[in-house]
Amino acid sequence: MYDTLYTAWLREGENLELQRLSKDFFEKLAEYIGRIRREGRMLDKKSVKAKLIAQELLNVKQLLRELFMLRLEKLVGCAGSLESLDRGLMTLEEEKMLGELRPAFERFHAFFKDASRGKVSRVEEIATSAKRVLLRFTQDVPAIVGADLKVYGPFLVEDVATLPFENSKVLVKHGVAMEIETR
């Protein structure tokens, strides 16, 4: 797992675009860190092996921290620019977090769009008009046109996405998606 983490960190640092990670990358990494910690606790702290394991744990944590920051910067940049991002590049956790971030950036953009048109808008009004819902799809769904006239999808079973409230309500009613609670 160390080599996988190192390779992911290296690729992420060398490229401007988000690099593909397996959906369960962080889950496997957490299990790996847990194994290192358990192994280290069972050794004599003065032994060479204990010192090597302690150093490995420090290295893994540092690589993880740097990988996380590189990916976070890229994900927030995409969410902030409202640029679409290939969900296949993200882990399950990143998909969910991005799904929660995107509506906030959309409200932010709507606020400045209104201001640039000379319209004074209240944040509450924008939040209501831009309300989006995080969904997990339980069936394959072809591309749809949202209430905001943007195209969404197509979606595969287990895909996670945020859609306008009006569309989400219909998809959930027809049993093709389930709302994911974000609080």
Secondary structure per residue as TSV (DSSP state, phi and psi in degrees):
chain	resnum	aa	ss	phi	psi
A	1	M	-	360.0	-31.9
A	2	Y	H	-58.6	-44.7
A	3	D	H	-63.0	-38.1
A	4	T	H	-63.8	-44.9
A	5	L	H	-62.8	-46.5
A	6	Y	H	-60.9	-44.2
A	7	T	H	-62.5	-43.8
A	8	A	H	-62.0	-44.2
A	9	W	H	-61.6	-45.7
A	10	L	H	-62.2	-48.3
A	11	R	H	-63.1	-40.5
A	12	E	H	-65.6	-38.9
A	13	G	H	-72.7	-27.7
A	14	E	H	-86.6	-13.0
A	15	N	-	-121.7	144.9
A	16	L	S	-77.6	-27.9
A	17	E	S	-89.2	156.3
A	18	L	-	-63.2	134.9
A	19	Q	-	-97.9	149.7
A	20	R	-	-68.9	132.3
A	21	L	-	-124.8	151.2
A	22	S	-	-64.5	152.6
A	23	K	T	-57.2	-32.4
A	24	D	T	-104.4	22.0
A	25	F	H	-54.5	-51.6
A	26	F	H	-71.3	-30.0
A	27	E	H	-64.6	-47.5
A	28	K	H	-64.7	-37.3
A	29	L	H	-65.3	-41.3
A	30	A	H	-63.1	-40.0
A	31	E	H	-63.5	-41.5
A	32	Y	H	-61.8	-46.2
A	33	I	H	-62.9	-39.8
A	34	G	H	-59.8	-42.5
A	35	R	H	-63.6	-43.3
A	36	I	H	-60.4	-45.5
A	37	R	H	-62.5	-44.9
A	38	R	H	-62.4	-43.5
A	39	E	H	-63.3	-41.2
A	40	G	H	-65.4	-33.8
A	41	R	H	-69.6	-24.2
A	42	M	T	-89.8	0.7
A	43	L	S	-106.7	157.8
A	44	D	-	-68.1	122.9
A	45	K	T	-58.6	-21.6
A	46	K	T	-89.3	-8.1
A	47	S	S	-75.1	156.4
A	48	V	H	-62.7	-42.2
A	49	K	H	-61.3	-41.8
A	50	A	H	-62.7	-39.8
A	51	K	H	-67.7	-38.6
A	52	L	H	-65.8	-40.7
A	53	I	H	-67.3	-40.5
A	54	A	H	-61.5	-41.3
A	55	Q	H	-67.5	-39.6
A	56	E	H	-60.5	-43.3
A	57	L	H	-62.4	-42.6
A	58	L	H	-61.5	-44.5
A	59	N	H	-62.2	-44.2
A	60	V	H	-62.5	-45.2
A	61	K	H	-62.8	-39.8
A	62	Q	H	-66.5	-46.0
A	63	L	H	-61.3	-43.0
A	64	L	H	-61.9	-45.6
A	65	R	H	-59.3	-46.3
A	66	E	H	-68.6	-40.7
A	67	L	H	-62.0	-45.0
A	68	F	H	-59.1	-46.0
A	69	M	H	-66.2	-40.3
A	70	L	H	-61.3	-45.7
A	71	R	H	-70.0	-40.0
A	72	L	H	-59.9	-44.3
A	73	E	H	-59.7	-43.0
A	74	K	H	-68.5	-43.0
A	75	L	H	-65.7	-43.9
A	76	V	H	-66.0	-37.0
A	77	G	H	-60.7	-43.3
A	78	C	H	-66.8	-43.6
A	79	A	H	-64.9	-40.8
A	80	G	H	-67.1	-32.7
A	81	S	H	-90.3	-1.5
A	82	L	T	61.2	22.6
A	83	E	-	-73.2	139.8
A	84	S	-	-78.3	152.2
A	85	L	-	-134.9	137.0
A	86	D	-	-64.3	115.1
A	87	R	G	-62.1	-23.2
A	88	G	G	-66.4	-16.5
A	89	L	G	-83.4	-17.5
A	90	M	S	-101.2	155.2
A	91	T	-	-78.5	168.5
A	92	L	H	-59.8	-40.5
A	93	E	H	-65.5	-41.4
A	94	E	H	-65.5	-40.0
A	95	E	H	-58.1	-46.9
A	96	K	H	-64.3	-45.0
A	97	M	H	-66.3	-39.7
A	98	L	H	-65.2	-38.3
A	99	G	H	-60.6	-31.5
A	100	E	H	-80.5	-31.4
A	101	L	H	-75.7	-41.4
A	102	R	H	-54.2	-45.3
A	103	P	H	-59.6	-35.4
A	104	A	H	-64.8	-42.9
A	105	F	H	-67.2	-35.4
A	106	E	H	-63.6	-40.7
A	107	R	H	-65.2	-39.1
A	108	F	H	-61.3	-45.8
A	109	H	H	-63.7	-41.2
A	110	A	H	-62.5	-39.8
A	111	F	H	-60.2	-48.3
A	112	F	H	-71.4	-30.8
A	113	K	H	-63.8	-45.6
A	114	D	H	-62.2	-44.8
A	115	A	H	-61.6	-39.2
A	116	S	H	-69.7	-18.2
A	117	R	T	-93.7	1.1
A	118	G	T	83.4	11.7
A	119	K	-	-96.6	127.8
A	120	V	-	-88.1	121.4
A	121	S	-	-125.5	149.9
A	122	R	-	-92.1	145.6
A	123	V	H	-59.2	-35.8
A	124	E	H	-62.2	-40.6
A	125	E	H	-63.3	-43.2
A	126	I	H	-65.2	-42.0
A	127	A	H	-61.6	-39.0
A	128	T	H	-70.7	-44.3
A	129	S	H	-71.7	-25.1
A	130	A	T	-105.5	16.2
A	131	K	-	-58.7	129.2
A	132	R	E	-129.6	155.8
A	133	V	E	-124.8	137.7
A	134	L	E	-85.0	124.6
A	135	L	E	-123.0	151.5
A	136	R	E	-118.0	125.2
A	137	F	E	-82.1	134.4
A	138	T	S	-102.8	-7.7
A	139	Q	S	-143.7	159.1
A	140	D	-	-67.5	137.7
A	141	V	B	-133.2	130.5
A	142	P	-	-69.3	170.4
A	143	A	-	-58.4	142.4
A	144	I	E	-129.0	157.9
A	145	V	E	-96.5	122.0
A	146	G	-	-76.6	169.4
A	147	A	T	-61.4	-21.6
A	148	D	T	-91.3	9.2
A	149	L	S	68.7	16.2
A	150	K	-	-94.3	152.0
A	151	V	E	-89.3	132.6
A	152	Y	E	-122.3	138.8
A	153	G	-	95.2	-168.1
A	154	P	-	-69.4	161.5
A	155	F	B	-120.7	144.4
A	156	L	-	-107.3	161.4
A	157	V	T	-52.6	135.1
A	158	E	T	79.2	-0.4
A	159	D	-	-65.6	150.2
A	160	V	E	-120.9	134.2
A	161	A	E	-156.1	158.9
A	162	T	E	-104.9	134.4
A	163	L	E	-132.3	160.3
A	164	P	E	-56.7	148.5
A	165	F	H	-52.1	-45.2
A	166	E	H	-60.0	-45.0
A	167	N	H	-68.2	-40.6
A	168	S	H	-59.5	-42.5
A	169	K	H	-58.3	-44.5
A	170	V	H	-67.3	-44.4
A	171	L	H	-63.1	-40.7
A	172	V	H	-68.1	-42.7
A	173	K	H	-58.8	-38.2
A	174	H	T	-84.6	0.4
A	175	G	T	75.3	19.1
A	176	V	S	-97.6	-7.6
A	177	A	E	-150.8	158.7
A	178	M	E	-125.3	139.8
A	179	E	E	-73.3	138.4
A	180	I	-	-101.9	121.6
A	181	E	-	-71.1	130.3
A	182	T	-	-103.3	2.6
A	183	R	-	-122.1	360.0
